[in-house]
């Protein structure tokens, strides 16, 4: 299927690793001019070079932290008028809410709610003027199936999803859609850090817990980053203009509900 987005410009946060990189790769394969943004120069340089070599489509990058004004400025300097915006940031480590400080909460909100909202604010009107825009927030299944040890993520990501629910109904008539992808357990570095944060409370080894989490998913395995990348690319496509305000699970059937 031709997704109809060749020549469009995309800004992908967290695009140097994991699911963000998978989204950047798939968009580049579709002929999109991709700019990846993240905090670490070395991983950005490597990812940009590898995606460019793999797709034949040059990928640019910006050292940028979505939680800071300077970081958001740097990202937009590299990609001033994106047609596609992918908001993606690592979640905080698991923990007990009794031990979290106000600073912990503010940091989580900056990363997973306020930073993405600010990027939406700074790009959505240009998309409306050009009559094309696709905004995708990579959040987590925890907004539907909250996990007690992920309270910071549960709260901050749910705030972003709640905000998007209203705005997405205002922009869609201009062919600008806003959607959320809700990954479950994926074989990524973020999942490894999550499991490492749970070891003290489980008494299990990393290998035991890693194998158990994959096996217990209805699919019997972890998700692959490229599967989420492919979903992201379709949601960003010219064919997806009637999909907006949705939180789309990609979790191997892990969510147990009917709706």
Secondary structure in CASP SS format (residue, H / E / C, confidence):
PFRMAT SS
TARGET T0000
AUTHOR 0000-0000-0000
METHOD secondary structure of the structure
MODEL  1
X C 1.00
X C 1.00
X C 1.00
X C 1.00
X C 1.00
X C 1.00
X C 1.00
X C 1.00
X E 1.00
X E 1.00
X E 1.00
X E 1.00
X E 1.00
X C 1.00
X C 1.00
X C 1.00
X C 1.00
X H 1.00
X H 1.00
X H 1.00
X H 1.00
X H 1.00
X H 1.00
X H 1.00
X H 1.00
X H 1.00
X H 1.00
X H 1.00
X H 1.00
X C 1.00
X C 1.00
X C 1.00
X E 1.00
X E 1.00
X E 1.00
X E 1.00
X E 1.00
X E 1.00
X C 1.00
X C 1.00
X H 1.00
X H 1.00
X H 1.00
X H 1.00
X H 1.00
X H 1.00
X H 1.00
X H 1.00
X H 1.00
X H 1.00
X H 1.00
X H 1.00
X H 1.00
X H 1.00
X H 1.00
X C 1.00
X C 1.00
X C 1.00
X C 1.00
X E 1.00
X E 1.00
X E 1.00
X E 1.00
X C 1.00
X C 1.00
X C 1.00
X C 1.00
X C 1.00
X H 1.00
X H 1.00
X H 1.00
X H 1.00
X H 1.00
X H 1.00
X H 1.00
X H 1.00
X H 1.00
X H 1.00
X C 1.00
X C 1.00
X C 1.00
X C 1.00
X C 1.00
X E 1.00
X E 1.00
X E 1.00
X E 1.00
X E 1.00
X C 1.00
X C 1.00
X C 1.00
X C 1.00
X C 1.00
X C 1.00
X C 1.00
X C 1.00
X H 1.00
X H 1.00
X H 1.00
X C 1.00
X C 1.00
X H 1.00
X H 1.00
X H 1.00
X H 1.00
X H 1.00
X H 1.00
X H 1.00
X H 1.00
X H 1.00
X H 1.00
X H 1.00
X H 1.00
X H 1.00
X H 1.00
X H 1.00
X H 1.00
X H 1.00
X H 1.00
X H 1.00
X H 1.00
X H 1.00
X H 1.00
X H 1.00
X H 1.00
X H 1.00
X H 1.00
X H 1.00
X H 1.00
X H 1.00
X C 1.00
X C 1.00
X E 1.00
X E 1.00
X E 1.00
X E 1.00
X E 1.00
X E 1.00
X C 1.00
X C 1.00
X H 1.00
X H 1.00
X H 1.00
X C 1.00
X C 1.00
X C 1.00
X C 1.00
X H 1.00
X H 1.00
X H 1.00
X H 1.00
X H 1.00
X H 1.00
X H 1.00
X H 1.00
X H 1.00
X H 1.00
X H 1.00
X H 1.00
X H 1.00
X H 1.00
X H 1.00
X H 1.00
X H 1.00
X H 1.00
X H 1.00
X H 1.00
X H 1.00
X H 1.00
X H 1.00
X H 1.00
X H 1.00
X H 1.00
X H 1.00
X C 1.00
X E 1.00
X E 1.00
X E 1.00
X E 1.00
X E 1.00
X E 1.00
X E 1.00
X E 1.00
X C 1.00
X C 1.00
X E 1.00
X C 1.00
X C 1.00
X H 1.00
X H 1.00
X H 1.00
X H 1.00
X H 1.00
X H 1.00
X H 1.00
X H 1.00
X H 1.00
X H 1.00
X H 1.00
X H 1.00
X H 1.00
X H 1.00
X C 1.00
X C 1.00
X C 1.00
X H 1.00
X H 1.00
X H 1.00
X H 1.00
X H 1.00
X H 1.00
X H 1.00
X H 1.00
X H 1.00
X H 1.00
X H 1.00
X C 1.00
X C 1.00
X C 1.00
X C 1.00
X C 1.00
X C 1.00
X E 1.00
X C 1.00
X H 1.00
X H 1.00
X H 1.00
X H 1.00
X H 1.00
X H 1.00
X H 1.00
X H 1.00
X H 1.00
X H 1.00
X H 1.00
X C 1.00
X C 1.00
X H 1.00
X H 1.00
X H 1.00
X C 1.00
X C 1.00
X C 1.00
X C 1.00
X C 1.00
X C 1.00
X E 1.00
X E 1.00
X E 1.00
X E 1.00
X C 1.00
X C 1.00
X C 1.00
X C 1.00
X C 1.00
X C 1.00
X C 1.00
X C 1.00
X C 1.00
END
